[in-house]
């Protein structure tokens, strides 16, 4: 199964989904699927910044010896962003409308991450 198929599945399963992507910690998207509603938003630019933030959070967790970061969410007025680590080099990111199904988004990313890892 291709990355795109997994990403489409995530977007289709979660109410309020705008886009989903597999990204590297360098901020480069490996593959992305977005719906028409996401076109008006500058998600890629936000995700590049969030990749940097996620890297810093991982380093902080290591220094503090709290264990590996598994998931991070950033909630703004218009977009809920969920990030789930797939491997030491890659993570999944899901953008939802502010009224999107946050809980189901977390659940679906948790199930999808091992499938993406197997494809890497």
N, C-alpha and C positions, 0 to 999 in steps of 0.2 A: 504494500500500500504506500502511496506517495505522501509526502508531507502535506500537500495541498488537500488531499482527501481527508486527512485527520483534522486539518484546520477548518475545512468546510463543515465537517461533522460537529465540531465544537460550536461554531457560529449557529448552525441549524438547531442544535439541541438546547441552547440557552436563550431564554426570552430576553430581549433587549440587547442582544449581542450586536456589536458594530463591526469588529474585526478581531482576528487572531493571527499571531505570528510566532514563528520559531526564530529566535534572535541569538546572536553571539554576544558575549560581553564586550566585544569591540563596537557594538552598536549597529552592526550590519545584519539586516534581516536575511535569513536563509530562504524563507518563503512566507507569504502572507496571503490571507483570504479576507476580503472585506466586502460588506454589502454596500448598496448605493447610499445609504444614510451616512456612512462613514466618510464619503468622499469630501464632504464639506469641512471635515476636521483635519488638522495637521497631526495625525497620530504618529506617523513615522518620526517626526522631529521630537515629539514628546517621549517616544519609546527610546530614542537614542539617549536622551537625558536620563531616563529611568534606568537604563542599562548601567550608566555610570553610578547612579545612586545605589543600585543593587550591588554593584561591586564594592562600594564603600561599606554597605551594611554587612556584607560577607566578611570583610576584613575586620570590622568592629566585633562581630560575633566571635571571630577567631581569637582576637586579642582578649576579649572578655571571657573566653572559654565557656560560652553558652551553648555550643553546638552549632551545627551547620544551619544556615538559613534555608528554609524549604519554600516559603511563600511570603509574598509581600503584596499589600494592596495600597493603592493611592486613590483616595476618593475626592473628587472635585465636584463643583456644582453641576457640570454637564456630563462628566464621564467617570465611571468607576473603572479602574485599571487593576487587573490581577496579574501577578507574575509568579510563575512556578518554575523552580529549577528542574532541568532535565538531566544535566550533566555538569561537570565543573566548567565547561566552556559554553553551554547553551541554556536558554530558558524559554518557556512559553509565556506569551503575554496576550491577555484578552481584554478588550475594551468593551464596556457595556454602557448603555445609556444610564443616567442617574437612577432611573426607575427599573433597571434591569434586575434579573434574578441572580443576585450576588451569591447566594448559597449554592445554587445549582452550578454557577460558573466555577466556584471553587471545587466542587465535586467532579465536574467533567474534566477540569484541568488535571486533577489528581489522578484520574483514570487514564487520561491521554498521555501524560508525561512518560510513562514506561514504554508506550507504543512508539513515541517519537524517539526515545533513547535507543530502541531496538533498530530504528531506521538509520541512525547516525553512523 
